């Protein structure tokens, strides 16, 4: 909230509160004040991300040679970006902000968060090459930090531009190497990394991270004691851009001032083609080749013309494309023809003319006219929000999007997938454009604006939490169907490599913690059994009676903890490969039989019991999997019902027998790390709960979890697991 204070806390909140519910545009003075505030936020965000010294074309703002801190209102690059940001936040996302405003006295923090997501989304779209380099380097460096071969000496521990990294664990931070020194040292990397650094996807991504990790580690042998992460990123970007642009032979002259309408239609063209490539119905290899070819062409367009022209006639030869992207030479013409058909269809759908004004279009839109258009658009968005609120009924319907009062401090909305008289299955959603294989991305052009649904975190919540007046929007039927498929276990292979991104993994852990807190608060709000101090005392009493031999106490205990055991069982099955011949209830029955055979166990509290139950469940599944392997049974399976979706994130498919063996190996290396994995991965505890249980700090839990995760990833990859 410090940044909000710097801009004048409440300016955005007051602006939203003052909007006319009848749909009248905001007055010019208020509009200008908000746009000027956005300029200041964006200037700092660009500097923080290292974008201030780059061409505005890398964020889709063409026709300007540089960002310029000129006075606002003159139509410079920063003014254009501020108007784009205004549209993203205050037009596309207005319904959500109004819903949040019913819960919070100040939503300025949400505006700041959305502005950050806006810049990140623009960078990934218009500078795919730079975004790709940053993600790979960050993944490799985070991997080295997790394995303690690199150490964070200063700055953000999550590895960002301001992070200072050193090869020594102790002592004062050494003097970091300069960017020019790093630039000389990374030149030889290009022979090793290109073209893999740009084009590698899927299973090869982990090998690429290991390769970059090794090169970064070798810097110590060249006398580098420390370096700023931003300097390493900038050095690699500069080298890769030069090599990449040379390969693609940019045209001699490029129009420096594409029209605003052309730039907007080019964005729509990119979104359209990306969506169509995912629904062509071709085999996986052809789909992979098409995506690689399309991403290469978009990267080339961004490097040579600021992202407003896509001319395949001037792209590399088929032979060069085949060599660069690893595509068989004889397949390139057919892939170009197939891709050309998709592009032509999307050109027609988006009215993109690639440098020509679409028929019936205006020749230009000056800065003042755009401001007037956005003011009118704001009034129309308010009118739509008011109308949508009055149309909503008292019953949550699939596709409805809510803000939850009980989770008012969290930056999430909640999308309804299913509902009945008592429960609602919903997934959290936010505006962060970083999406993994389990997520569904609703584009900014959709009603209500951009939204990313975190479908791996589906939760069954009490219906009482979904208040009609806090409904913010509705999803399109296609997006709802896609969210249901992802919540039930279907994954998007094209976005699978994002799952390994450390930033994405950290964000998913934060989402899981948030959903856990909401589910717990929901149980308390609904008065669920097992959530009061009385039930805790009763469970402890029964555990103590059972520990001295009373099987009647065990029989009385199981109904009290059945819901918790069932959620834990569902969580286990989500860790299996899509589905299982066992069902959660059957697993609990097998667990009950093993519990009855347990003797001479002293129980201190319910946490001890659930830890023990989780360990027994794991052994049941391992034994069951071993029997199935030995008998070579088939794979007839049934999916977990959506209504029992877990509130904890879904992991990639794993062989439970191999995972059990890997954890046993890890326990020999570091017993505490193995225990942390068990508690987090199998029991579903959060960092704070694990820290309290093991008597260590939360920071130690996070560090051990990250190290163990990298260790297991290497072990499972070597064993042939995904």
Wavefront OBJ file of the C-alpha trace (Angstrom):
o trace
v 0.000 0.000 0.000
v 3.034 2.285 0.092
v 2.737 3.023 -3.594
v -0.918 3.886 -3.158
v 0.009 6.399 -0.517
v 2.570 7.939 -2.829
v -0.092 8.582 -5.444
v -2.687 9.831 -2.972
v -4.575 7.017 -1.282
v -8.188 6.874 -2.354
v -8.019 8.737 -5.689
v -9.216 5.686 -7.618
v -11.757 4.751 -4.954
v -13.239 8.257 -4.980
v -13.375 8.176 -8.772
v -15.312 4.882 -8.773
v -17.671 6.102 -6.055
v -18.410 9.246 -8.055
v -19.379 7.486 -11.303
v -22.992 8.106 -12.325
v -25.074 4.872 -12.074
v -27.232 6.203 -14.904
v -24.347 5.831 -17.369
v -23.260 9.442 -17.800
v -19.546 9.771 -18.708
v -17.240 10.969 -15.890
v -16.382 14.658 -15.910
v -13.190 15.698 -17.693
v -11.412 16.906 -14.561
v -11.871 13.605 -12.666
v -10.935 11.565 -15.735
v -7.765 13.600 -16.288
v -6.725 13.204 -12.635
v -7.054 9.410 -12.830
v -5.112 9.183 -16.111
v -2.349 11.368 -14.679
v -2.158 9.123 -11.595
v -1.905 6.093 -13.874
v 0.984 7.766 -15.719
v 2.926 8.005 -12.465
v 2.242 4.380 -11.534
v 3.208 3.159 -14.996
v 6.443 5.173 -15.030
v 7.558 3.498 -11.816
v 6.398 0.069 -13.019
v 8.374 0.407 -16.259
v 11.499 1.355 -14.338
v 11.011 -1.492 -11.877
v 10.723 -3.993 -14.713
v 13.679 -2.566 -16.636
v 11.464 -1.401 -19.521
v 11.998 2.364 -19.257
v 15.140 2.332 -21.405
v 13.600 0.116 -24.119
v 11.524 1.177 -27.103
v 7.805 1.666 -26.343
v 7.188 -0.797 -29.192
v 8.042 -3.597 -26.769
v 4.755 -2.795 -25.002
v 2.786 -2.278 -28.203
v 3.110 1.533 -28.291
v 4.431 2.306 -31.764
v 5.593 5.490 -33.435
v 7.610 6.750 -30.454
v 11.397 6.278 -30.244
v 11.495 6.303 -26.433
v 9.537 6.806 -23.246
v 9.584 10.483 -22.414
v 8.728 12.093 -19.057
v 7.061 15.045 -20.797
v 4.100 16.823 -19.185
v 0.908 14.740 -19.442
v -1.735 15.349 -22.054
v 0.455 15.721 -25.116
v -0.175 12.289 -26.548
v 3.324 10.883 -25.936
v 4.102 7.174 -25.489
v 3.375 7.238 -21.761
v 0.029 8.968 -22.391
v -0.948 6.227 -24.855
v 0.041 3.503 -22.406
v -1.883 5.248 -19.622
v -5.042 5.266 -21.773
v -4.560 1.579 -22.588
v -4.124 0.891 -18.869
v -7.221 2.934 -18.054
v -9.276 0.834 -20.470
v -7.935 -2.406 -18.966
v -8.740 -1.353 -15.386
v -11.671 1.078 -15.463
v -13.639 -0.069 -18.506
v -13.013 -3.791 -18.970
v -12.843 -4.556 -15.219
v -15.364 -2.016 -13.918
v -17.983 -4.563 -12.834
v -15.484 -6.356 -10.614
v -14.203 -3.128 -9.059
v -17.746 -2.010 -8.251
v -18.423 -5.365 -6.560
v -15.195 -5.060 -4.549
v -16.187 -1.517 -3.576
v -19.235 -2.914 -1.766
v -16.866 -4.749 0.585
v -13.853 -2.475 0.931
v -13.547 1.183 1.894
v -10.549 1.542 -0.428
v -9.852 -0.396 -3.652
v -6.750 1.543 -4.700
v -4.620 -1.509 -3.909
v -6.595 -3.570 -6.418
v -6.070 -0.895 -9.052
v -2.308 -1.049 -8.474
v -2.401 -4.835 -8.769
v -4.365 -4.670 -12.019
v -1.949 -2.099 -13.471
v 0.949 -4.457 -12.756
v -0.893 -7.308 -14.465
v -1.660 -5.030 -17.420
v 2.033 -4.193 -17.959
v 3.067 -7.830 -17.606
v 0.432 -8.959 -20.119
v 1.504 -6.304 -22.618
v 5.158 -7.262 -22.269
v 4.437 -10.960 -22.829
v 2.309 -10.182 -25.887
v 4.489 -7.585 -27.605
v 7.912 -8.712 -26.440
v 7.597 -12.515 -26.422
v 11.328 -12.895 -26.956
v 12.253 -10.754 -23.937
v 9.578 -12.356 -21.762
v 10.814 -15.802 -22.751
v 14.453 -14.980 -21.904
v 13.466 -13.508 -18.531
v 11.372 -16.577 -17.631
v 14.093 -19.083 -18.555
v 16.846 -17.185 -16.735
v 14.670 -16.727 -13.669
v 13.817 -20.424 -13.637
v 17.484 -21.449 -13.891
v 18.670 -18.967 -11.259
v 15.845 -19.916 -8.878
v 16.829 -23.532 -9.329
v 20.435 -22.702 -8.363
v 19.220 -20.696 -5.341
v 16.988 -23.567 -4.248
v 19.966 -25.939 -4.364
v 22.154 -23.347 -2.574
v 24.684 -23.004 -5.389
v 23.669 -19.342 -5.617
v 22.633 -17.104 -2.736
v 20.414 -14.020 -2.546
v 22.685 -11.307 -1.123
v 20.221 -8.425 -1.393
v 16.945 -7.440 -3.028
v 13.844 -9.547 -3.652
v 14.320 -13.161 -2.550
v 11.847 -14.261 -5.238
v 14.502 -13.392 -7.888
v 13.494 -10.259 -9.727
v 15.338 -7.441 -11.447
v 16.642 -5.955 -8.185
v 17.916 -9.283 -6.787
v 21.663 -9.358 -6.058
v 23.030 -12.897 -6.335
v 26.366 -14.152 -5.044
v 28.289 -17.404 -5.200
v 29.361 -17.123 -1.553
v 26.986 -17.961 1.279
v 28.584 -15.856 4.015
v 30.253 -12.499 4.519
v 29.421 -9.059 3.163
v 27.896 -8.831 -0.305
v 30.723 -8.701 -2.896
v 30.924 -6.082 -5.616
v 28.675 -7.226 -8.481
v 29.905 -7.590 -12.046
v 28.773 -4.839 -14.406
v 26.464 -5.367 -17.355
v 29.278 -4.808 -19.863
v 31.392 -7.491 -18.182
v 28.482 -9.910 -18.199
v 27.766 -9.073 -21.836
v 31.250 -10.275 -22.803
v 30.888 -13.445 -20.753
v 27.511 -14.454 -22.207
v 28.608 -14.123 -25.852
v 29.907 -17.731 -25.957
v 26.609 -18.920 -24.457
v 24.805 -18.229 -27.719
v 26.391 -21.168 -29.514
v 25.072 -23.431 -26.767
v 21.673 -21.864 -26.113
v 20.357 -20.867 -29.526
v 17.895 -21.725 -30.882
v 16.763 -23.745 -27.814
v 16.449 -20.657 -25.608
v 13.808 -19.244 -27.946
v 11.965 -22.256 -29.333
v 12.228 -25.144 -26.826
v 8.885 -26.156 -25.373
v 7.394 -29.049 -23.429
v 9.628 -31.809 -22.081
v 12.806 -30.079 -23.263
v 12.189 -27.129 -20.967
v 13.664 -28.854 -17.888
v 16.811 -29.760 -19.841
v 17.087 -26.152 -21.011
v 16.916 -24.907 -17.407
v 19.696 -27.303 -16.418
v 21.832 -26.066 -19.328
v 21.368 -22.400 -18.377
v 21.918 -23.266 -14.713
v 25.306 -24.742 -15.621
v 26.318 -21.693 -17.655
v 25.362 -19.339 -14.829
v 27.357 -21.434 -12.367
v 30.401 -21.231 -14.645
v 30.488 -17.429 -14.193
v 32.249 -17.984 -10.863
v 35.173 -19.495 -12.766
v 35.532 -16.241 -14.709
v 36.008 -14.173 -11.559
v 32.357 -13.155 -11.054
v 31.610 -13.138 -7.326
v 28.150 -11.578 -7.601
v 25.782 -10.084 -10.161
v 22.511 -8.192 -10.327
v 19.851 -10.333 -11.968
v 18.734 -7.424 -14.178
v 22.260 -7.052 -15.589
v 22.374 -10.749 -16.505
v 18.939 -10.567 -18.151
v 19.824 -7.426 -20.114
v 23.137 -8.917 -21.271
v 21.505 -12.112 -22.547
v 18.613 -10.205 -24.118
v 21.000 -7.931 -26.019
v 22.942 -10.869 -27.446
v 19.882 -12.950 -28.320
v 18.058 -10.016 -29.927
v 21.039 -9.299 -32.144
v 21.377 -12.921 -33.269
v 17.634 -13.428 -33.665
v 17.142 -10.260 -35.716
v 20.089 -11.198 -37.948
v 18.605 -14.628 -38.636
v 15.262 -13.131 -39.585
v 16.827 -10.463 -41.849
v 14.572 -7.489 -41.014
v 13.247 -5.381 -43.886
v 15.188 -2.248 -44.810
v 12.405 0.145 -43.936
v 9.461 -0.162 -41.585
v 6.572 2.196 -41.119
v 7.317 4.006 -37.856
v 3.781 5.196 -37.168
v 1.145 2.461 -37.477
v -2.347 3.739 -36.809
v -4.019 3.133 -33.475
v -6.751 1.040 -35.101
v -4.123 -1.097 -36.833
v -2.273 -1.748 -33.589
v -5.490 -2.751 -31.842
v -6.544 -5.083 -34.664
v -3.083 -6.676 -34.685
v -3.561 -7.579 -31.027
v -6.910 -9.133 -31.860
v -5.314 -11.034 -34.742
v -2.683 -12.577 -32.425
v -5.355 -13.624 -29.905
v -7.557 -15.061 -32.648
v -4.793 -17.163 -34.242
v -3.606 -18.473 -30.861
v -7.164 -19.551 -30.012
v -7.749 -21.178 -33.433
v -4.502 -23.149 -33.244
v -5.793 -24.780 -30.093
v -8.961 -26.056 -31.789
v -7.813 -27.297 -35.217
v -8.220 -30.961 -34.367
v -4.764 -31.936 -35.670
v -2.372 -34.379 -34.013
v -0.163 -33.226 -31.128
v 3.052 -33.039 -33.188
v 1.445 -30.941 -35.932
v -0.089 -28.661 -33.300
v 3.345 -28.249 -31.683
v 4.958 -27.384 -35.044
v 2.224 -24.851 -35.842
v 2.573 -23.130 -32.465
v 6.366 -22.981 -32.787
v 6.092 -21.489 -36.292
v 3.486 -18.928 -35.194
v 5.472 -17.878 -32.098
v 8.610 -17.476 -34.216
v 6.778 -15.256 -36.707
v 5.262 -13.128 -33.930
v 8.679 -12.788 -32.269
v 10.172 -11.752 -35.603
v 7.409 -9.167 -36.103
v 8.048 -7.738 -32.627
v 11.806 -7.520 -33.185
v 11.646 -5.917 -36.628
v 8.607 -3.700 -36.719
v 7.406 -3.034 -33.197
v 4.707 -5.660 -33.508
v 2.371 -3.997 -36.010
v 3.216 -5.898 -39.196
v 3.235 -9.599 -40.013
v 4.649 -10.200 -43.506
v 5.477 -13.861 -44.093
v 6.928 -13.008 -47.525
v 9.947 -11.429 -45.763
v 10.376 -14.164 -43.157
v 13.276 -16.685 -43.332
v 13.436 -19.399 -45.978
v 11.819 -22.775 -45.408
v 15.253 -24.310 -44.975
v 16.179 -21.746 -42.315
v 12.833 -22.198 -40.539
v 13.319 -25.988 -40.495
v 16.824 -25.667 -39.046
v 15.882 -23.006 -36.520
v 12.711 -24.609 -35.174
v 13.638 -28.290 -35.545
v 10.785 -28.972 -37.997
v 11.257 -31.520 -40.845
v 11.996 -29.589 -44.034
v 9.279 -31.352 -46.063
v 6.593 -30.341 -43.542
v 7.268 -26.606 -43.598
v 5.274 -25.765 -46.792
v 2.204 -27.613 -45.520
v 2.475 -25.947 -42.121
v 2.741 -22.526 -43.777
v -0.355 -23.307 -45.856
v -2.314 -24.455 -42.803
v -1.179 -21.462 -40.752
v -1.942 -19.148 -43.657
v -5.533 -20.352 -43.723
v -5.930 -19.660 -40.019
v -4.354 -16.197 -40.359
v -6.577 -15.310 -43.337
v -9.701 -16.337 -41.435
v -8.608 -14.324 -38.396
v -7.727 -11.318 -40.570
v -11.290 -11.317 -41.813
v -12.719 -11.852 -38.332
v -10.647 -9.063 -36.746
v -10.626 -6.758 -39.804
v -6.833 -6.607 -39.604
v -5.373 -5.206 -42.830
v -1.646 -5.233 -41.951
v -0.852 -1.628 -42.794
v -4.011 -0.854 -44.744
v -7.016 0.838 -43.209
v -9.976 -1.584 -43.082
v -12.826 -0.704 -45.391
v -15.035 1.905 -43.818
v -12.452 2.672 -41.110
v -11.225 6.083 -40.089
v -7.752 7.197 -41.113
v -6.650 8.117 -37.593
v -7.766 8.621 -34.051
v -6.063 11.473 -32.243
v -5.275 11.465 -28.547
v -8.186 13.703 -27.521
v -10.751 11.642 -29.409
v -9.500 8.500 -27.691
v -9.911 10.158 -24.302
v -13.488 11.091 -25.160
v -14.176 7.564 -26.333
v -12.893 6.129 -23.041
v -15.025 8.546 -21.020
v -18.091 7.382 -22.939
v -16.983 3.763 -22.535
v -16.738 4.220 -18.764
v -20.314 5.467 -18.564
v -21.522 2.552 -20.698
v -19.631 0.086 -18.485
v -21.320 1.521 -15.365
v -24.737 1.172 -17.001
v -23.969 -2.462 -17.929
v -22.821 -3.215 -14.374
v -25.995 -1.735 -12.871
v -28.194 -3.648 -15.319
v -26.362 -6.930 -14.644
v -26.784 -6.486 -10.881
v -30.541 -5.994 -11.216
v -30.922 -9.054 -13.495
v -29.187 -11.454 -11.090
v -31.300 -13.802 -8.967
v -30.760 -15.163 -5.475
v -29.436 -18.536 -6.691
v -25.802 -18.893 -7.783
v -25.753 -20.215 -11.347
v -22.873 -21.887 -13.193
v -20.894 -19.132 -14.861
v -21.713 -16.455 -12.266
v -18.692 -14.600 -10.867
v -18.755 -13.380 -7.267
v -16.736 -11.409 -4.782
v -16.940 -13.112 -1.363
v -17.391 -10.973 1.720
v -15.562 -13.560 3.796
v -12.542 -13.189 1.484
v -12.764 -9.450 0.927
v -9.059 -8.885 1.587
v -7.994 -11.368 -1.109
v -7.514 -10.176 -4.728
v -9.723 -12.950 -6.132
v -13.134 -13.413 -7.624
v -14.914 -16.762 -7.494
v -16.411 -18.455 -10.552
v -19.311 -20.853 -9.980
v -18.953 -24.225 -11.727
v -21.763 -26.157 -10.026
v -24.246 -25.482 -7.235
v -27.008 -27.170 -5.268
v -29.190 -26.263 -2.312
v -26.285 -26.207 0.157
v -22.930 -26.149 -1.643
v -21.260 -24.277 -4.503
v -18.236 -25.599 -6.380
v -16.196 -22.551 -7.412
v -12.699 -21.678 -8.590
v -10.715 -18.543 -7.685
v -9.846 -16.116 -10.486
v -7.574 -13.082 -10.836
v -6.146 -10.778 -13.509
v -2.593 -12.197 -13.515
v -1.951 -13.239 -17.163
v 0.593 -15.932 -16.177
v -1.391 -19.118 -16.846
v -0.449 -22.766 -16.398
v -1.818 -25.973 -17.859
v -4.788 -26.109 -15.463
v -5.859 -22.471 -15.905
v -8.432 -20.902 -18.230
v -7.744 -17.418 -19.593
v -10.692 -15.148 -20.380
v -9.375 -12.436 -22.752
v -9.661 -8.706 -22.129
v -12.111 -8.426 -25.032
v -14.683 -10.560 -23.189
v -17.469 -8.841 -21.229
v -16.038 -7.931 -17.836
v -12.440 -7.903 -19.049
v -9.466 -10.197 -18.562
v -9.673 -12.969 -15.995
v -7.555 -16.068 -15.305
v -9.404 -18.968 -13.691
v -7.249 -21.116 -11.355
v -9.118 -24.357 -11.999
v -6.678 -26.562 -10.077
v -7.975 -24.900 -6.910
v -11.663 -25.814 -7.227
v -13.343 -25.768 -3.811
v -16.706 -26.812 -2.465
v -17.990 -23.868 -0.409
v -21.208 -23.161 1.530
v -23.839 -21.466 -0.598
v -24.373 -18.887 2.145
v -21.093 -17.202 1.083
v -22.445 -16.262 -2.373
v -24.478 -13.099 -1.820
v -26.578 -11.866 -4.787
v -25.484 -8.231 -4.402
v -21.812 -9.278 -4.737
v -22.237 -10.935 -8.147
v -19.897 -9.119 -10.552
v -20.385 -10.714 -14.003
v -21.137 -13.895 -15.971
v -18.783 -16.044 -18.022
v -19.480 -16.996 -21.611
v -20.675 -20.645 -21.954
v -17.494 -21.674 -23.798
v -15.262 -20.374 -20.980
v -17.435 -22.125 -18.373
v -17.222 -25.468 -20.215
v -13.448 -25.109 -20.496
v -13.183 -24.336 -16.761
v -15.166 -27.455 -15.907
v -12.878 -29.619 -18.041
v -9.760 -28.175 -16.413
v -11.208 -28.577 -12.902
v -11.861 -32.245 -13.671
v -8.242 -32.851 -14.627
v -7.837 -31.945 -18.319
v -4.660 -29.980 -19.033
v -3.406 -27.689 -21.807
v -0.062 -29.098 -22.973
v 0.800 -25.830 -24.748
v 1.037 -24.027 -21.387
v 2.590 -26.907 -19.467
v 6.039 -25.343 -19.232
v 4.599 -22.414 -17.255
v 3.922 -24.906 -14.452
v 7.708 -25.045 -13.868
v 8.129 -21.264 -13.678
v 9.158 -20.364 -10.089
v 7.002 -17.231 -10.141
v 3.997 -19.293 -11.211
v 4.679 -21.939 -8.553
v 4.941 -19.294 -5.834
v 1.680 -17.744 -7.031
v -0.048 -21.134 -6.977
v 1.074 -21.711 -3.404
v -0.394 -18.330 -2.469
v -3.682 -19.242 -4.182
v -3.776 -22.586 -2.353
v -3.217 -20.881 1.005
v -5.962 -18.363 0.219
v -8.454 -21.048 -0.807
v -7.646 -23.044 2.323
v -8.399 -19.988 4.446
v -11.683 -19.318 2.618
v -12.804 -22.938 2.955
v -12.041 -22.913 6.683
v -13.858 -19.605 7.149
v -16.741 -21.011 5.134
v -17.050 -24.017 7.438
v -17.168 -21.720 10.456
v -19.757 -19.473 8.791
v -21.930 -22.461 7.936
v -21.536 -23.945 11.422
v -20.050 -27.187 10.100
v -19.295 -29.968 12.594
v -15.683 -30.281 13.559
v -14.915 -26.565 13.461
v -15.590 -25.641 17.110
v -13.483 -25.988 20.199
v -16.019 -28.482 21.572
v -15.571 -30.849 18.608
v -11.779 -30.576 18.890
v -12.019 -31.552 22.537
v -14.342 -34.428 21.694
v -12.009 -35.736 18.985
v -9.037 -35.580 21.364
v -11.006 -37.457 24.046
v -11.945 -40.226 21.603
v -8.360 -40.488 20.357
v -7.093 -40.944 23.892
v -9.739 -43.611 24.565
v -8.815 -45.430 21.366
v -5.095 -45.288 22.244
v -5.771 -47.383 25.370
v -7.616 -50.042 23.380
v -11.232 -48.873 22.958
v -12.352 -49.807 19.412
v -15.762 -48.344 20.276
v -14.053 -44.949 20.535
v -12.625 -45.435 17.022
v -16.091 -46.312 15.687
v -17.466 -43.160 17.320
v -14.555 -41.072 16.019
v -14.786 -41.922 12.300
v -18.161 -40.159 11.663
v -16.824 -36.994 13.345
v -13.773 -36.809 11.071
v -15.280 -38.401 7.942
v -15.574 -35.109 5.997
v -11.917 -34.261 6.647
v -10.810 -37.776 5.679
v -12.917 -37.635 2.525
v -11.346 -34.322 1.468
v -7.910 -35.807 2.142
v -8.796 -38.884 0.051
v -9.999 -36.709 -2.849
v -6.737 -34.802 -2.611
v -4.775 -38.057 -2.907
v -6.708 -39.084 -6.002
v -6.091 -35.734 -7.655
v -2.398 -36.577 -7.317
v -3.000 -39.764 -9.311
v -2.977 -39.916 -13.119
v -6.363 -38.373 -13.896
v -8.536 -41.028 -12.208
v -8.371 -44.283 -10.261
v -10.174 -47.600 -9.911
v -10.491 -46.889 -6.187
v -12.906 -44.218 -5.018
v -12.411 -41.899 -2.001
v -15.001 -43.760 0.113
v -13.327 -47.100 -0.671
v -9.967 -45.671 0.375
v -11.463 -44.534 3.690
v -12.834 -48.066 4.214
v -9.375 -49.569 3.677
v -7.943 -46.918 5.986
v -10.490 -47.859 8.661
v -9.401 -51.504 8.513
v -5.765 -50.505 9.019
v -6.686 -48.144 11.840
v -8.455 -50.983 13.669
v -5.218 -52.960 13.496
v -3.166 -50.125 14.950
v -1.948 -50.711 18.505
v 0.190 -48.976 21.123
v -0.170 -45.512 19.540
v -0.478 -42.457 21.766
v -2.443 -39.533 20.321
v -1.817 -35.986 21.547
v -4.296 -34.121 19.338
v -6.249 -34.327 16.079
v -3.251 -33.085 14.046
v -1.304 -36.197 15.068
v -4.213 -38.348 13.941
v -4.566 -36.710 10.528
v -0.818 -36.904 9.897
v -0.922 -40.611 10.718
v -4.050 -41.106 8.565
v -2.354 -39.402 5.619
v 0.658 -41.679 5.946
v -1.589 -44.758 6.060
v -3.508 -43.546 2.964
v -0.237 -43.183 1.128
v 0.771 -46.751 2.063
v -2.648 -48.072 0.963
v -2.300 -46.422 -2.443
v 1.312 -47.593 -2.875
v 0.376 -51.187 -2.049
v -2.638 -50.999 -4.353
v -0.527 -49.601 -7.206
v 2.086 -52.316 -6.749
v -0.579 -55.025 -6.953
v -2.001 -53.490 -10.117
v 1.461 -53.328 -11.697
v 2.264 -56.909 -10.791
v -1.041 -58.167 -12.217
v -0.739 -55.901 -15.270
v -4.348 -54.851 -14.992
v -5.892 -52.429 -17.463
v -6.532 -48.766 -16.977
v -10.296 -48.585 -16.724
v -10.833 -45.533 -14.531
v -13.495 -43.153 -13.303
v -12.852 -39.476 -12.674
v -13.365 -37.770 -9.327
v -16.821 -36.127 -9.208
v -16.554 -32.375 -9.648
v -18.624 -31.809 -6.527
v -15.813 -33.299 -4.462
v -13.124 -31.106 -6.007
v -10.277 -30.500 -3.583
v -9.320 -27.071 -2.368
v -5.640 -27.857 -2.867
v -3.827 -27.504 -6.228
v -3.493 -30.440 -8.595
v 0.028 -31.665 -9.309
v 1.279 -33.150 -12.582
v 0.572 -36.861 -13.098
v 2.845 -39.038 -10.949
v 3.359 -42.745 -10.418
v 2.656 -43.140 -6.707
v 5.070 -46.076 -6.388
v 7.947 -44.102 -7.892
v 7.021 -41.079 -5.789
v 7.068 -43.196 -2.647
v 10.539 -44.481 -3.586
v 11.753 -40.951 -4.322
v 10.524 -39.708 -0.943
v 12.288 -42.607 0.767
v 15.528 -41.569 -0.969
v 14.982 -37.930 0.005
v 14.466 -38.954 3.642
v 17.963 -40.464 3.636
v 19.373 -37.181 2.309
v 17.295 -34.816 4.457
v 14.589 -36.241 6.702
v 13.088 -32.820 7.463
v 12.650 -31.969 3.787
v 10.964 -35.322 3.206
v 8.610 -34.631 6.119
v 7.767 -31.182 4.768
v 6.881 -32.698 1.387
v 4.622 -35.246 3.085
v 2.851 -32.579 5.132
v 2.379 -30.180 2.239
v 1.895 -32.574 -0.678
v -0.104 -35.308 1.026
v -1.739 -33.678 4.039
v -2.250 -30.272 2.401
v -0.927 -28.161 5.279
v 0.194 -24.574 4.691
v 3.642 -23.189 5.460
v 2.585 -21.673 8.796
v 0.951 -24.929 9.934
v 4.032 -26.963 8.998
v 6.328 -24.505 10.772
v 4.282 -24.761 13.966
v 4.107 -28.553 13.786
v 7.855 -29.016 13.213
v 8.984 -26.178 15.490
v 10.863 -24.259 12.788
v 10.432 -20.874 11.105
v 8.114 -20.348 8.156
v 11.082 -19.096 6.109
v 12.872 -22.422 6.743
v 9.776 -24.306 5.581
v 9.667 -22.305 2.345
v 13.378 -22.818 1.708
v 13.242 -26.562 2.411
v 10.089 -26.950 0.300
v 11.719 -25.255 -2.675
v 14.896 -27.349 -2.352
v 12.948 -30.593 -1.946
v 10.769 -29.737 -4.925
v 13.815 -29.290 -7.159
v 15.371 -32.506 -5.798
v 12.211 -34.512 -6.461
v 11.798 -32.959 -9.900
v 15.285 -34.088 -10.898
v 14.748 -37.553 -9.391
v 11.346 -38.066 -11.039
v 12.548 -36.723 -14.393
v 15.495 -39.128 -14.315
v 13.043 -41.939 -13.561
v 10.975 -41.048 -16.631
v 8.166 -39.264 -14.800
v 6.596 -36.037 -16.076
l 1 2 3 4 5 6 7 8 9 10 11 12 13 14 15 16 17 18 19 20 21 22 23 24 25 26 27 28 29 30 31 32 33 34 35 36 37 38 39 40 41 42 43 44 45 46 47 48 49 50 51 52 53 54 55 56 57 58 59 60 61 62 63 64 65 66 67 68 69 70 71 72 73 74 75 76 77 78 79 80 81 82 83 84 85 86 87 88 89 90 91 92 93 94 95 96 97 98 99 100 101 102 103 104 105 106 107 108 109 110 111 112 113 114 115 116 117 118 119 120 121 122 123 124 125 126 127 128 129 130 131 132 133 134 135 136 137 138 139 140 141 142 143 144 145 146 147 148 149 150 151 152 153 154 155 156 157 158 159 160 161 162 163 164 165 166 167 168 169 170 171 172 173 174 175 176 177 178 179 180 181 182 183 184 185 186 187 188 189 190 191 192 193 194 195 196 197 198 199 200 201 202 203 204 205 206 207 208 209 210 211 212 213 214 215 216 217 218 219 220 221 222 223 224 225 226 227 228 229 230 231 232 233 234 235 236 237 238 239 240 241 242 243 244 245 246 247 248 249 250 251 252 253 254 255 256 257 258 259 260 261 262 263 264 265 266 267 268 269 270 271 272 273 274 275 276 277 278 279 280 281 282 283 284 285 286 287 288 289 290 291 292 293 294 295 296 297 298 299 300 301 302 303 304 305 306 307 308 309 310 311 312 313 314 315 316 317 318 319 320 321 322 323 324 325 326 327 328 329 330 331 332 333 334 335 336 337 338 339 340 341 342 343 344 345 346 347 348 349 350 351 352 353 354 355 356 357 358 359 360 361 362 363 364 365 366 367 368 369 370 371 372 373 374 375 376 377 378 379 380 381 382 383 384 385 386 387 388 389 390 391 392 393 394 395 396 397 398 399 400 401 402 403 404 405 406 407 408 409 410 411 412 413 414 415 416 417 418 419 420 421 422 423 424 425 426 427 428 429 430 431 432 433 434 435 436 437 438 439 440 441 442 443 444 445 446 447 448 449 450 451 452 453 454 455 456 457 458 459 460 461 462 463 464 465 466 467 468 469 470 471 472 473 474 475 476 477 478 479 480 481 482 483 484 485 486 487 488 489 490 491 492 493 494 495 496 497 498 499 500 501 502 503 504 505 506 507 508 509 510 511 512 513 514 515 516 517 518 519 520 521 522 523 524 525 526 527 528 529 530 531 532 533 534 535 536 537 538 539 540 541 542 543 544 545 546 547 548 549 550 551 552 553 554 555 556 557 558 559 560 561 562 563 564 565 566 567 568 569 570 571 572 573 574 575 576 577 578 579 580 581 582 583 584 585 586 587 588 589 590 591 592 593 594 595 596 597 598 599 600 601 602 603 604 605 606 607 608 609 610 611 612 613 614 615 616 617 618 619 620 621 622 623 624 625 626 627 628 629 630 631 632 633 634 635 636 637 638 639 640 641 642 643 644 645 646 647 648 649 650 651 652 653 654 655 656 657 658 659 660 661 662 663 664 665 666 667 668 669 670 671 672 673 674 675 676 677 678 679 680 681 682 683 684 685 686 687 688 689 690 691 692 693 694 695 696 697 698 699 700 701 702 703 704 705 706 707 708 709 710 711 712 713 714 715 716 717 718 719 720 721 722
